[in-house]
């Protein structure tokens, strides 16, 4: 797996709840499909509150989501 530099990561703050991390990303990032969001999560390019994200992870208001596309 390719390691990303800290400055390459982008950060989002959840303002509403989402049932799944991939749904949140697909909603929050214009042009990003849910399938692409799933691949980003599966490949370790998404962190939730500083930890590697899981597909089924719930997103709550105030959750910090960091990602690298």
Buried (B, 14 or more C-beta within 10 A) or exposed (E): EEEEEEEEBEEBEBEEEBEBBBBBBBBBBEEBEEEBBBEBBEEBBBBBEEEEBBEEBBBEEEBEBBBBE
